[in-house]
Amino acid sequence: MTASRSPVVPVAVLLLLACGAPWTHGRRSDVRIITDENWKELLEGEWMIEFYAPWCPACQNLQPEWESFAEWGEDLEVNVAKVDVTEQPGLSGRFIITALPTIYHCKDGEFRRYQGPRTKKDFINFVSEKEWKSIEPVSSWFGPGSVLMSSMSALFQLSMWIRTCHNYFIEDLGLPVWGSYTVFALATLLSGLLLGLFMIFVADCLFPSKRRRPQQYPSKKLLPESSQPLKKVEEEQEADEEDVSEEEAGSKEGTNKDFPRNTIRQRSVGPSLATDQS
């Protein structure tokens, strides 16, 4: 009769394998994950940040070097991080990522773009020898914390939200493509109308329109002092008119006096001419 095997040995082997699995397959990654929620941690201390996408071949080739460099982070007193642009579109717009992979160096809120060789040794020398000092930092206007880049981040997040809604309409609700476009067109028109009405309301509240009132002329009874210059002007005009009328009357009298004299001369001259002719 054969003795039955004790189940203690297999259980012990399994426990040993389970305990040793994390050490045999690899250690925990030292690369920190940056998202839209914790990106402001980059503004303090020294950082090296990689922007990547899982489908990017160049990013996949860089991962082993980046992980090895992260192991030196504690010795170099630098934080090594990475950002998945497919999961964090807001950060992609905030840092204006136009190529993958993109690496930034940050020191106390000043960001500089790393454009050197992408090997572990070069990363270590870049930090230890402070080669980043020779690179011009990003302008404050285009810094990730500026108003401009915050607006750009919001636009990128909005575009990702629109894309998610489009996929939901097509895949989950079964709408055709033109139906999804129609929904977005109507939503755009409605939002534009509401925004326009809101802006008009705000403008009326801040700058109310002023109605024109009829101009009120000063009355003689209420403003006697102000009417005195007007009286003087009227009296002067009347005096001028009287002078002009007197001059005209005098000129008329002069013409009337000259008229009979001329007639007398003509009469006196007439017979003389007749005698001479005879």
C-alpha positions as CSV (number, residue, x, y, z in Angstrom):
1,M,0.0,0.0,0.0
2,T,1.5,3.3,-1.1
3,A,1.5,6.3,1.1
4,S,-0.5,9.3,-0.1
5,R,1.5,12.4,-1.0
6,S,1.3,15.2,1.5
7,P,-0.2,18.4,0.1
8,V,2.1,20.5,2.2
9,V,5.0,20.5,-0.3
10,P,3.0,21.8,-3.3
11,V,1.5,24.6,-1.2
12,A,4.9,25.7,0.1
13,V,6.2,25.8,-3.5
14,L,3.3,27.9,-4.6
15,L,3.9,30.3,-1.7
16,L,7.5,30.7,-2.6
17,L,6.8,31.3,-6.2
18,A,4.1,33.8,-5.3
19,C,6.4,35.7,-3.0
20,G,9.3,35.6,-5.4
21,A,7.3,36.5,-8.5
22,P,7.6,40.3,-8.1
23,W,11.4,40.0,-7.8
24,T,11.9,37.5,-10.6
25,H,9.8,39.3,-13.2
26,G,11.0,42.8,-12.4
27,R,10.9,45.6,-9.9
28,R,8.3,48.4,-9.5
29,S,8.7,51.2,-12.0
30,D,10.3,54.4,-10.7
31,V,8.6,56.5,-13.5
32,R,5.8,58.6,-12.1
33,I,2.5,59.1,-14.0
34,I,1.4,62.7,-14.7
35,T,-2.3,63.5,-15.3
36,D,-4.5,66.6,-15.6
37,E,-5.1,66.3,-11.9
38,N,-1.5,66.3,-10.6
39,W,0.4,68.1,-13.3
40,K,1.0,71.1,-11.0
41,E,3.5,69.0,-9.1
42,L,5.9,69.7,-12.0
43,L,6.1,73.3,-10.8
44,E,8.2,72.3,-7.8
45,G,11.6,70.6,-7.8
46,E,13.4,69.2,-10.8
47,W,11.7,66.9,-13.4
48,M,12.3,65.1,-16.6
49,I,9.0,64.4,-18.4
50,E,8.3,62.2,-21.4
51,F,5.2,62.6,-23.6
52,Y,4.5,59.4,-25.4
53,A,1.7,57.3,-27.0
54,P,1.4,53.5,-26.7
55,W,1.1,53.1,-30.5
56,C,4.3,55.1,-31.3
57,P,7.3,52.9,-32.3
58,A,9.8,55.5,-31.3
59,C,8.2,55.8,-27.9
60,Q,8.3,52.0,-27.5
61,N,12.0,52.0,-28.3
62,L,12.6,54.7,-25.7
63,Q,10.9,53.0,-22.8
64,P,13.8,50.7,-21.7
65,E,16.2,53.7,-21.6
66,W,13.7,55.8,-19.8
67,E,13.0,53.1,-17.2
68,S,16.8,52.7,-16.6
69,F,17.2,56.4,-16.3
70,A,14.4,56.6,-13.7
71,E,16.4,54.2,-11.5
72,W,19.0,57.0,-11.1
73,G,16.4,59.6,-10.2
74,E,16.9,59.3,-6.5
75,D,20.7,59.6,-6.8
76,L,20.4,62.6,-9.2
77,E,17.6,64.2,-7.1
78,V,15.4,64.4,-10.1
79,N,11.9,63.1,-10.7
80,V,11.3,61.1,-13.8
81,A,7.8,61.1,-15.2
82,K,5.8,60.3,-18.3
83,V,2.5,61.4,-19.9
84,D,0.3,59.3,-22.1
85,V,-1.1,61.9,-24.6
86,T,-3.9,59.5,-25.6
87,E,-5.2,59.5,-22.1
88,Q,-4.3,63.1,-21.2
89,P,-5.2,65.3,-24.2
90,G,-5.3,68.4,-22.0
91,L,-1.6,68.1,-21.2
92,S,-0.9,67.6,-24.8
93,G,-2.4,71.0,-25.6
94,R,-0.9,72.6,-22.5
95,F,2.6,71.7,-23.6
96,I,1.9,71.9,-27.4
97,I,3.0,68.4,-28.2
98,T,3.5,68.2,-32.0
99,A,5.9,65.2,-32.1
100,L,6.4,61.9,-30.2
101,P,8.2,61.3,-28.1
102,T,8.8,64.7,-26.6
103,I,10.9,65.3,-23.5
104,Y,10.8,68.3,-21.2
105,H,13.1,69.3,-18.4
106,C,11.6,71.4,-15.6
107,K,13.4,73.2,-12.8
108,D,11.3,75.2,-10.3
109,G,8.6,76.0,-12.8
110,E,10.9,76.7,-15.8
111,F,10.4,74.4,-18.7
112,R,13.0,73.5,-21.3
113,R,12.7,71.2,-24.2
114,Y,15.2,68.4,-24.4
115,Q,16.5,67.7,-27.9
116,G,19.6,65.7,-27.3
117,P,20.4,62.0,-27.7
118,R,17.9,59.6,-26.1
119,T,20.1,57.3,-24.1
120,K,20.4,56.6,-20.4
121,K,23.9,58.0,-20.3
122,D,22.9,61.2,-22.1
123,F,20.0,61.8,-19.7
124,I,22.2,61.3,-16.7
125,N,24.8,63.8,-18.0
126,F,22.1,66.3,-18.9
127,V,21.0,66.4,-15.3
128,S,24.2,65.9,-13.4
129,E,26.3,68.3,-15.5
130,K,23.4,70.8,-15.6
131,E,23.5,71.0,-19.4
132,W,19.9,72.3,-19.3
133,K,21.3,75.8,-18.3
134,S,22.4,76.3,-21.9
135,I,18.8,75.9,-23.2
136,E,16.5,78.9,-23.4
137,P,13.4,78.3,-21.2
138,V,9.9,78.4,-22.6
139,S,8.4,81.9,-22.5
140,S,6.0,82.7,-19.7
141,W,3.4,83.4,-22.3
142,F,3.6,79.8,-23.6
143,G,4.2,78.2,-20.2
144,P,1.9,75.4,-19.2
145,G,0.5,77.6,-16.4
146,S,-0.3,80.6,-18.5
147,V,-3.9,81.7,-19.5
148,L,-3.1,81.0,-23.2
149,M,-2.0,77.4,-22.6
150,S,-4.9,76.8,-20.2
151,S,-7.3,77.8,-22.9
152,M,-5.4,75.5,-25.3
153,S,-5.8,72.7,-22.8
154,A,-9.5,73.3,-22.6
155,L,-9.8,73.2,-26.4
156,F,-8.0,69.8,-26.5
157,Q,-10.2,68.4,-23.8
158,L,-13.3,69.6,-25.7
159,S,-12.1,68.0,-28.9
160,M,-11.6,64.7,-27.1
161,W,-15.0,65.0,-25.5
162,I,-16.6,65.6,-28.9
163,R,-14.8,62.6,-30.4
164,T,-16.0,60.4,-27.5
165,C,-19.6,61.6,-28.0
166,H,-19.3,60.9,-31.8
167,N,-18.1,57.4,-31.2
168,Y,-21.0,56.9,-28.6
169,F,-23.6,58.1,-31.1
170,I,-22.3,55.8,-33.9
171,E,-21.3,52.7,-32.0
172,D,-23.7,52.5,-29.0
173,L,-26.8,54.3,-30.4
174,G,-26.3,53.2,-33.9
175,L,-26.8,56.6,-35.5
176,P,-25.4,57.2,-39.0
177,V,-22.4,59.5,-39.5
178,W,-24.5,62.3,-41.0
179,G,-26.9,61.9,-38.0
180,S,-24.1,62.5,-35.6
181,Y,-22.9,65.5,-37.6
182,T,-26.5,66.9,-37.5
183,V,-26.6,66.6,-33.8
184,F,-23.4,68.5,-33.4
185,A,-24.5,71.2,-35.9
186,L,-27.7,71.8,-34.0
187,A,-25.8,71.9,-30.7
188,T,-23.4,74.4,-32.1
189,L,-26.2,76.7,-33.4
190,L,-28.1,76.5,-30.1
191,S,-24.9,77.2,-28.0
192,G,-24.0,80.1,-30.2
193,L,-27.5,81.6,-29.8
194,L,-27.4,81.3,-26.1
195,L,-23.9,82.7,-25.9
196,G,-25.0,85.7,-28.0
197,L,-28.0,86.4,-25.8
198,F,-25.9,86.2,-22.7
199,M,-23.3,88.6,-24.1
200,I,-26.1,91.1,-25.1
201,F,-27.5,90.9,-21.6
202,V,-24.2,91.5,-20.0
203,A,-23.5,94.4,-22.3
204,D,-26.8,96.0,-21.5
205,C,-26.2,95.6,-17.8
206,L,-22.6,97.1,-17.9
207,F,-23.3,99.8,-20.5
208,P,-27.0,100.7,-20.5
209,S,-28.2,102.7,-23.5
210,K,-28.9,106.4,-22.9
211,R,-32.0,107.9,-24.4
212,R,-31.7,111.4,-26.0
213,R,-33.7,114.0,-24.3
214,P,-35.0,117.2,-26.1
215,Q,-32.8,120.2,-25.4
216,Q,-34.3,122.6,-23.0
217,Y,-33.8,126.3,-23.8
218,P,-33.5,128.7,-20.9
219,S,-36.8,130.7,-20.3
220,K,-36.8,134.4,-19.6
221,K,-38.6,134.0,-16.4
222,L,-36.4,131.4,-14.9
223,L,-33.1,132.7,-16.1
224,P,-33.3,136.5,-16.3
225,E,-29.5,137.0,-16.1
226,S,-28.9,134.7,-19.0
227,S,-31.5,136.4,-21.1
228,Q,-29.8,139.9,-20.8
229,P,-27.1,139.2,-23.4
230,L,-29.9,138.1,-25.8
231,K,-31.8,141.3,-25.2
232,K,-28.7,143.4,-26.0
233,V,-28.1,141.5,-29.2
234,E,-31.7,142.1,-30.3
235,E,-31.4,145.8,-29.5
236,E,-28.3,146.1,-31.5
237,Q,-29.9,144.3,-34.4
238,E,-32.9,146.7,-34.3
239,A,-30.6,149.7,-34.1
240,D,-28.7,148.5,-37.2
241,E,-31.9,147.9,-39.0
242,E,-33.1,151.5,-38.2
243,D,-29.8,152.9,-39.5
244,V,-30.0,150.9,-42.7
245,S,-33.6,152.1,-43.2
246,E,-32.6,155.8,-42.7
247,E,-29.7,155.5,-45.2
248,E,-32.1,154.0,-47.7
249,A,-34.6,156.7,-47.2
250,G,-31.9,159.4,-47.6
251,S,-30.7,157.9,-50.8
252,K,-34.2,157.8,-52.2
253,E,-34.8,161.5,-51.4
254,G,-31.5,162.3,-53.2
255,T,-32.6,160.6,-56.3
256,N,-36.0,162.3,-56.2
257,K,-34.4,165.8,-56.0
258,D,-32.1,165.1,-58.9
259,F,-34.9,163.9,-61.1
260,P,-36.8,167.3,-61.6
261,R,-33.5,169.1,-62.1
262,N,-32.7,166.9,-65.0
263,T,-36.1,167.4,-66.5
264,I,-35.7,171.2,-66.3
265,R,-32.4,171.0,-68.0
266,Q,-33.8,168.8,-70.7
267,R,-36.7,171.3,-71.2
268,S,-34.3,174.3,-71.3
269,V,-32.0,172.6,-73.7
270,G,-34.8,171.5,-76.0
271,P,-35.8,174.9,-77.5
272,S,-32.2,176.0,-78.0
273,L,-31.6,172.9,-80.0
274,A,-34.6,173.7,-82.1
275,T,-33.4,177.3,-82.8
276,D,-30.0,176.0,-83.8
277,Q,-31.5,173.6,-86.2
278,S,-33.6,176.3,-87.8
